[in-house]
Amino acid sequence: MPPQKLKATKTEESFDSGAGSVIPGYSILARVGRGGMGAVFKAIQLSMNRLVALKILPIALAKNRTYIRRFLREAKSAGQMNHPNLTRVYDVGSYRGVFYFSMEFVEGATLLDLIKSEGRLDVETATDIALQAARGLRHAHSRSIVHRDIKPENIMIATDGTVKITDMGLAKRTDSADHDITVTGQVIGTPCYMSPEQITDPKAVGPRSDIYSLGATFFHMITGERPFLGENSAQTMLKVVGEEPDWPRGQVPAPVLRVVKRMMAKAPLRRYVSSDELIDELLFLKERLFSPHRSRRLRFVSSIATAVPVRPRGEQAAIIDAPSRKSTLVLALATLIAVLAAVLFRPAREAQPATPAAQPPQAAAVEPAPGLSYSDYFGKGMDFGEKNRWEEALTCFAAAAKVNPDSYDAYNNRGTCLFKLGRYEEAVESFDEALGLNPEFVDAIVNRGAALLALGVLDKALADFESATGLRPGMRAAWTGKAVTLRRLGRHQEAREAQSRASQPRK
């Protein structure tokens, strides 16, 4: 049975381009948006019997050559690209003095609509949106195109969750000055999302300017507020150039905030070198920061300790039996990248006899309460950790380590808590304690590497990630950490090879 043809319907929206209600080859259904460079209509492309978004330059602007060139540049820039995270252009033309182009119609809403509806987005959702947008930018940048107007209004969220960057109206080619038609001194972009250099030297913007704007958008997602807002555009731009945003405290995990801060660094050289580097770090964050029941890539890696009550984790919980049938459970692995880190929780192995002479861990000197066992403290620490209550979890794991100083799991988890609290040097010391008890404890090796990475001790971090990949070749966290570290060291080819290994499916 042949597919049913789409039918145009009457609409109260007038087609205000001055050319009537029809452009040859299209039936217009409704106006769905309006911007500085024209209106966007939902339409049917008759030759293909498909829905499209039809962007039309108003007659008033079509009398100006500059606007015509900018409009056609948008169509040409978008038409050169084919990527899941960028809207595709199908056709461009003019009819009786009306310029138009048709593009992919995205069923969904803008990111701005989502923020207005939801308020502050949860961090995992915001990170996924930023990651997809960064992939779209990487594709554009690889073709020497800078968007120059990344903001929530220009990011669509399709009904299936796919992120689409739209509106290439201000895009600029970086490989030819001829393609930049702005005049000297003209500021292009949306002030509260613009990079400082976009304000002070608009002609000099490059890919790192888009990274800044995506960072400002990321900030808006995780706080529900724009990073800068003055009484007018001029005041907003002064804030962008000379002030810091009101960074959130407490509600956003430190690793995420560190990424946003680097994306929004005032000096371009302090931002991520490229979209590639940003993507690596967002991947690392997405894979390792979030709790196991919310991330497919986090799994249980060994059998369950009989001494520790463990909650079921669903289908993602893949159990691997140890030859001795003794137990260890990985509750969560969240490895921090350049500004992030790995956090690995492991429920305890079977409790071993306490050693009264043991000294309490340095970061949380506590005296175990009478009548509470190692398993009691460890289980409570796990409970607090699941709720992101890191101070309480730290106290519990410190007490567990004092009761059972031979538990490298307790020291590892103690280091995890310190890491989550941003106390990276102390975290390294705690992971050292774990590795002193078990030098081949791969989880602690990766975690220490992540803490060293957060401290900027790149050579030692790389050594840990390489050691971990040697001991456990299939561990994605180790390969991803190695990739990020190599990229920070400027060894980009090796970084790509390591990232390729991290992306390989588990066997």
C-alpha positions in Angstrom: 0.0 0.0 0.0 1.6 3.3 -1.0 2.3 5.8 1.7 -0.4 8.4 2.4 0.4 11.8 1.1 0.8 14.6 3.6 -2.0 17.2 3.4 -1.5 20.9 3.9 -4.0 22.5 6.3 -5.2 26.1 6.7 -3.5 28.2 9.3 -4.3 31.5 10.9 -0.6 32.4 10.6 -0.2 34.7 7.6 2.7 34.2 5.3 4.2 37.7 5.7 7.0 37.6 3.2 5.0 39.4 0.5 5.0 36.4 -1.9 1.6 34.9 -1.0 1.1 31.7 0.9 2.9 29.4 -1.5 6.5 28.9 -2.7 6.7 26.6 -5.7 7.3 23.0 -4.5 6.1 23.7 -0.9 2.8 23.8 1.0 3.1 25.9 4.1 1.4 24.6 7.2 2.2 27.1 10.0 4.8 29.5 11.3 6.8 27.9 14.0 9.4 30.5 14.8 10.8 33.9 14.0 14.3 35.3 14.4 16.4 38.3 13.3 17.0 36.7 9.9 13.5 35.7 9.1 10.6 33.4 9.9 10.5 29.6 10.0 7.5 27.7 8.8 6.5 24.1 9.0 5.9 23.0 5.4 5.5 20.0 3.1 8.2 19.6 0.4 5.9 18.3 -2.3 8.4 16.5 -4.4 9.6 14.3 -1.5 6.2 14.3 0.5 8.1 15.2 3.7 7.8 17.7 6.4 10.5 20.4 6.4 11.3 23.6 8.2 11.2 26.4 5.6 13.1 29.5 6.5 12.2 32.7 4.6 14.0 36.0 4.5 11.4 38.8 4.8 11.0 41.1 1.8 12.2 44.1 3.9 15.5 42.4 4.5 15.7 41.0 1.0 16.3 44.5 -0.3 19.7 44.6 1.5 22.6 42.8 -0.1 24.3 42.2 3.2 21.3 40.4 4.6 20.9 38.3 1.4 24.5 37.3 1.6 24.2 36.4 5.3 21.0 34.4 4.7 22.6 32.5 1.8 25.7 31.9 3.8 23.6 30.3 6.5 22.1 27.9 4.0 25.5 27.2 2.4 27.2 26.6 5.8 24.5 24.2 7.0 24.3 22.5 3.6 28.0 21.6 3.7 27.5 19.5 6.9 25.8 16.2 7.5 25.8 15.2 11.1 23.2 13.8 13.5 23.7 16.8 15.9 23.3 19.5 13.2 20.1 20.3 11.3 20.4 19.4 7.6 19.6 21.7 4.7 17.8 20.2 1.8 17.2 23.0 -0.7 17.9 26.7 -1.2 16.3 29.1 -3.7 14.4 32.3 -4.4 11.0 33.1 -5.8 9.8 36.5 -6.9 12.5 38.2 -4.8 11.9 36.0 -1.8 14.9 34.0 -0.6 14.3 30.7 1.2 15.8 27.4 2.2 14.3 24.2 3.5 15.9 22.1 6.2 15.2 19.2 8.4 12.1 19.6 10.5 12.8 18.6 14.1 9.9 17.4 16.3 10.7 18.6 19.7 11.5 21.8 21.6 14.4 24.2 22.0 16.7 23.8 25.0 15.4 27.2 26.2 11.9 25.8 26.2 13.1 22.8 28.2 14.9 25.0 30.8 11.8 27.2 31.1 9.7 24.2 31.7 12.0 22.2 34.0 14.0 24.9 35.6 17.5 23.7 36.5 18.2 20.5 34.6 19.6 17.5 36.3 23.4 17.2 35.8 23.4 14.0 33.9 20.8 15.3 31.3 22.8 18.6 31.0 26.0 16.7 30.4 24.5 14.5 27.7 23.1 17.6 25.9 26.5 19.3 26.1 28.2 16.2 24.8 25.9 15.9 21.8 26.2 19.6 21.0 30.0 19.3 21.3 29.9 16.5 18.7 28.0 18.8 16.4 30.5 21.5 16.9 33.4 19.2 16.2 31.9 18.4 12.8 31.4 22.1 12.0 34.9 23.0 13.2 36.5 20.2 11.2 35.0 22.1 8.1 36.5 25.4 9.3 33.1 26.7 10.4 32.5 28.6 13.7 28.9 28.9 14.7 29.2 32.1 16.8 25.7 32.0 18.3 25.5 28.8 20.4 22.8 29.4 23.0 19.7 27.5 24.3 17.5 29.0 21.7 19.6 27.5 18.9 19.7 24.0 20.3 16.8 21.7 19.6 16.0 18.6 21.7 14.1 16.1 19.5 11.5 13.9 20.9 13.9 10.9 20.8 16.5 12.9 22.9 18.7 13.8 19.9 20.3 17.2 20.2 20.4 19.4 17.1 22.3 22.6 16.7 20.4 25.1 14.5 20.6 28.6 13.0 23.9 29.0 11.2 23.0 32.6 10.4 26.1 34.0 12.1 28.4 31.2 11.1 31.9 32.2 10.0 34.5 30.3 7.9 37.9 30.4 9.6 39.8 29.4 6.4 38.9 32.5 4.4 38.3 36.2 5.5 36.1 36.6 2.4 33.3 34.7 4.1 33.1 37.0 7.0 30.7 39.9 6.1 30.5 41.6 9.4 31.7 45.2 9.6 34.6 46.4 11.7 33.5 47.0 15.3 30.2 45.0 14.8 29.5 42.6 17.7 27.9 39.4 16.5 26.1 37.0 18.8 23.9 36.9 21.9 25.6 38.9 24.8 25.1 36.6 27.8 26.5 33.6 25.9 29.2 35.3 23.9 32.9 34.8 24.6 34.9 37.8 25.8 36.9 37.8 22.5 33.7 37.9 20.5 33.0 41.2 22.2 36.5 42.7 22.2 37.8 41.4 18.8 34.9 39.9 16.8 37.1 39.3 13.7 39.4 37.0 15.7 36.9 34.4 17.0 37.7 30.7 16.4 36.5 27.3 17.6 37.3 28.1 21.2 34.7 30.8 21.2 32.0 28.2 20.4 33.3 26.1 23.3 32.9 29.1 25.6 29.3 29.7 24.4 28.5 26.0 24.9 30.0 26.4 28.4 27.7 29.3 29.1 24.8 27.2 27.8 25.9 24.4 30.1 26.0 26.9 33.0 22.4 27.9 32.2 21.3 24.2 32.1 22.7 23.3 35.5 21.8 26.5 37.3 18.6 27.5 35.6 20.1 31.0 35.2 22.0 32.8 32.5 25.7 33.3 33.4 25.6 37.1 32.9 22.6 39.4 32.8 22.8 43.2 32.9 20.1 45.9 32.5 20.9 46.1 28.8 23.2 44.5 26.2 26.1 46.8 26.9 26.1 46.1 30.7 25.8 42.3 30.0 28.9 42.5 27.7 30.8 44.4 30.3 30.1 41.6 32.8 31.1 38.9 30.2 34.5 40.6 29.7 35.3 41.7 33.3 33.4 39.5 35.8 33.0 35.9 36.9 29.6 34.2 36.9 27.9 33.5 40.2 29.2 29.9 40.3 26.8 27.5 42.0 27.8 26.1 45.4 26.8 22.6 46.5 24.1 21.8 44.0 26.5 20.9 41.2 29.1 18.2 41.6 32.6 19.6 41.6 33.8 17.6 38.6 31.0 19.1 36.4 31.6 22.6 37.7 35.3 22.3 36.8 34.5 21.4 33.2 32.1 24.4 32.9 34.7 26.7 34.4 37.3 25.6 31.9 34.9 26.0 29.0 34.2 29.5 30.2 37.7 30.6 30.9 38.1 34.3 29.9 41.4 33.6 28.0 40.9 31.3 25.0 44.2 29.5 25.7 42.9 28.4 29.1 39.9 26.6 27.5 39.8 23.2 25.9 42.1 23.1 22.9 39.4 21.7 20.7 36.0 20.1 20.6 37.8 16.7 20.6 39.4 17.4 23.9 36.1 18.6 25.4 34.3 15.5 24.1 36.9 13.2 25.7 36.3 14.9 29.0 32.5 14.9 28.8 32.6 11.2 27.8 34.7 10.4 30.8 32.4 12.4 33.0 29.3 10.8 31.6 30.7 7.3 31.8 32.2 7.5 35.3 30.5 10.2 37.4 26.9 9.1 37.5 25.5 6.3 39.7 25.4 2.7 38.4 21.6 2.4 38.1 21.5 5.4 35.8 24.4 4.5 33.5 24.7 1.4 31.4 28.4 1.5 31.5 28.7 1.0 35.2 28.4 -2.5 36.4 29.1 -4.9 39.3 32.3 -6.6 38.6 32.6 -9.4 41.2 30.5 -11.5 43.4 28.6 -10.1 46.4 30.1 -10.0 49.9 28.1 -12.0 52.3 29.0 -9.6 55.1 27.6 -6.5 53.4 23.9 -6.0 52.5 23.6 -5.1 48.9 20.6 -3.7 47.0 19.7 -5.2 43.6 20.8 -3.1 40.7 18.7 -4.5 37.8 19.8 -5.8 34.5 23.0 -3.7 34.5 24.4 -5.7 37.4 26.7 -8.2 35.7 28.2 -10.5 38.3 31.6 -12.2 37.8 32.3 -15.1 40.1 35.7 -15.0 41.7 37.5 -18.4 41.8 37.5 -18.3 45.6 33.8 -17.4 45.7 34.9 -14.6 48.1 33.3 -11.3 47.3 33.7 -7.7 46.3 31.1 -5.5 44.8 31.7 -2.3 42.9 28.9 0.0 43.7 29.9 2.9 41.5 32.8 4.1 39.4 33.0 7.8 38.7 36.4 8.8 37.3 37.2 12.5 37.1 39.0 13.9 34.0 41.3 16.9 33.8 38.9 18.7 35.9 37.0 15.5 36.8 38.0 12.3 38.5 37.2 8.6 39.1 35.2 7.6 42.0 35.0 3.9 42.7 33.0 2.5 45.5 33.6 -1.1 46.5 31.7 -2.8 49.2 33.8 -4.7 51.6 35.5 -8.1 51.3 34.7 -10.4 54.2 35.7 -8.7 57.4 39.1 -9.6 58.7 40.1 -9.4 62.4 40.6 -6.0 63.7 44.0 -4.7 64.5 43.8 -2.5 67.7 47.1 -0.8 67.0 45.9 0.7 63.7 45.9 4.4 63.4 42.7 6.2 62.2 42.8 7.6 58.7 44.2 11.1 58.6 41.3 12.8 56.9 38.6 11.6 59.3 39.9 10.8 62.7 37.0 9.1 64.4 36.6 6.6 67.2 34.4 3.6 66.3 31.3 3.4 68.4 31.0 0.4 70.7 29.0 -2.5 69.3 29.4 -1.5 65.6 31.3 -3.7 63.3 33.4 -3.2 60.2 30.4 -4.3 58.1 28.1 -1.8 59.9 30.4 1.1 59.1 31.0 0.0 55.5 27.3 -0.6 54.9 26.4 2.8 56.3 29.2 4.4 54.1 27.6 2.8 51.1 24.2 4.1 52.0 25.5 7.7 52.4 27.6 7.4 49.2 24.5 6.4 47.2 22.9 9.6 48.4 25.9 11.8 47.6 26.4 12.6 51.3 30.1 12.4 51.0 31.1 13.9 54.4 29.1 11.3 56.3 30.3 8.5 54.0 33.9 9.7 54.6 33.4 9.4 58.3 32.0 5.8 58.0 34.7 4.5 55.7 37.4 6.1 57.9 35.9 4.2 60.9 35.7 1.0 58.8 39.4 1.4 58.0 40.2 1.8 61.7 38.3 -1.3 62.7 39.8 -3.3 59.9 43.1 -1.7 58.7 43.7 -4.5 56.2 40.7 -3.5 54.1 41.9 -1.9 51.0 38.3 -1.5 50.0 37.7 0.9 52.9 40.8 3.0 52.0 39.7 3.1 48.3 36.2 4.3 49.3 37.7 6.8 51.7 39.7 8.1 48.8 36.6 8.3 46.7 34.8 10.5 49.3 37.8 12.8 49.6 37.9 13.0 45.8 34.2 13.9 45.6 34.9 16.6 48.2 37.6 18.1 46.1 40.4 17.0 48.5 42.6 15.5 45.8 45.9 15.3 47.6 44.3 13.5 50.5 42.5 11.2 48.1 45.9 10.3 46.5 47.2 9.4 50.0 44.2 7.2 50.7 44.5 5.4 47.3 48.2 4.9 48.2 47.1 3.2 51.4 44.8 0.9 49.4 47.6 0.0 47.0 50.0 -0.6 49.8 47.7 -3.4 50.9 47.0 -4.7 47.4 49.4 -3.3 44.7 47.3 -4.9 41.9 44.0 -3.3 43.0 43.2 -1.9 39.6 40.2 0.2 40.7 42.4 2.1 43.1 45.1 2.5 40.5 42.6 4.1 38.1 41.2 6.3 40.9 44.6 7.5 41.9 45.4 8.3 38.3 42.2 10.3 38.1 43.1 12.2 41.3 46.6 12.9 40.0 45.0 14.1 36.7 42.8 16.5 38.7 46.0 17.8 40.4 47.7 18.2 37.0 50.4 15.6 37.8 50.1 14.2 34.3 53.2 12.0 34.1 52.2 10.0 37.2 48.6 9.9 36.1 49.6 8.5 32.8 51.7 5.9 34.5 48.7 4.8 36.6 46.4 4.5 33.6 48.9 2.5 31.6 49.4 0.2 34.6 45.7 -0.3 34.8 45.3 -1.1 31.1 48.1 -3.7 31.5 46.4 -5.3 34.4 42.9 -5.1 33.0 42.9 -4.5 29.2 39.2 -4.3 29.0 38.7 -1.6 31.5 37.2 1.4 29.7 37.8 3.9 32.6 41.6 3.2 32.3 41.7 3.7 28.5 39.6 6.8 28.7 41.8 8.2 31.5 44.8 7.5 29.4 43.3 9.2 26.4 42.5 12.3 28.3 45.9 12.5 29.9 47.7 12.0 26.6 45.6 14.7 25.0 46.6 17.0 27.9 50.2 16.2 27.2 49.7 17.1 23.5 50.2 13.5 22.3 47.0 13.6 20.2 47.6 10.6 17.9 48.2 8.3 21.0 45.2 9.9 22.6 43.0 8.9 19.7 44.3 5.4 19.8 43.5 5.1 23.5 40.1 6.6 23.1 39.4 4.1 20.3 40.2 1.3 22.8 37.9 2.9 25.3 35.1 2.9 22.8 35.4 -0.8 21.9 32.4 -2.9 23.0 33.1 -5.3 25.9 33.5 -8.9 24.8 
